Amino acid sequence: MQTAIDNIYWQAVINNNSKFDGEFYYAVKSTKIYCRPSCKARKPKYKNVVFFANKKLAIKNGFRACKLCKPEKNDYSNPQTRKILSICRYIEANLNEGLSLEELSNNFELSPSHLQRTFKKIIGISPQKYLEASKMNKFKALLQDGDDISGAIYSAGFSSSSQIYSKNIGMTAKTYQAKGVNTLIRYTVSDSSLGKILVAATTKGICAIQIADSKEELEDIFKREFTNAHIIEDNEFLANYLEKIIAYLDNNQELDLPTDVKATAFQHQVWEALQKIPYGETRSYGQLAQMLNKPKAYRAVASACAKNPVALVVPCHRVIGASGDLRGFRWGLERKKELLFREQTRANQTLFNNLVQDN
């Protein structure tokens, strides 16, 4: 089961965070090598990674030391990081106890304000948010293991079912457990100035916007991503959404539509930040990470952008490389280039018209 602390470890690895050196090691199953979190080697896929509390465990499990970061040598661990990670482990071990900041501060002999400030500095979120994330991770894992919904709610530390119906899941608990079974998703495919466009929605909002060269390609991509849902083509149901999206592509500068997407808390933070980038402007992945007060998380930001399921509504095309080059648009760099050109041209024209009127 992937835990909240596994997510913290992985973020440390992605960001080459030396503050975590000595507190854990990560090993790559495909190469049988273990490394420090700060290792500058090419990052493996998460599915190939296993974490160890110390190097002895890594060696015992058949992994050898990386020749680049030399984890077999002595580590100078960060006492502050060690203390905060011990608090993380305590939280995960006591999800049913209704933990408060005051209780944590008493148990770890830190003032509430100091604990809150230091925890957020190292982990990136508050102890309360970490508690919520830990509960949600356990809840999802229990559902996937076949537990009934009621039992999973209380085993994960929630006091009522209402606490789990949030954007951390997106769809309802029952839908999540069944991996989309019995979810009715309507879709339509239309011509647009960027090619064929597919728009899909539940009764709550848009769950997918995809762009490709043919209807067949779009339907294949869409149905593979929503394998267990009940999918029907319904042009009438989606006519209003589609009209607004086509108008946005052709001329309009506003596109504010409801969405129904499943995402992690971090992905939601990134997507919300994307929606704050002004029309006609761009930001680099590093600048977006700065907006989230996580300056070293630019790789994680790029990953969240790549997983955005609702193109245009969440404008991931407005993120570019630090040098200004175009990178990573799922629906093709030519489309990204064209989108940015249109937005910048219209924004400049609007600015010009406003200046003329003022004079």
Beta strands, then each sheet from edge to edge (+ up, - down):
strand 1: 25-28
strand 2: 33-35
strand 3: 49-52
strand 4: 64-65
strand 5: 184-192
strand 6: 195-201
strand 7: 206-212
strand 8: 230-233
strand 9: 283-284
strand 10: 319-320
sheet 1: 3+ 1- 2+ 4+
sheet 2: 7+ 6- 5+ 8+
sheet 3: 9+ 10+
end
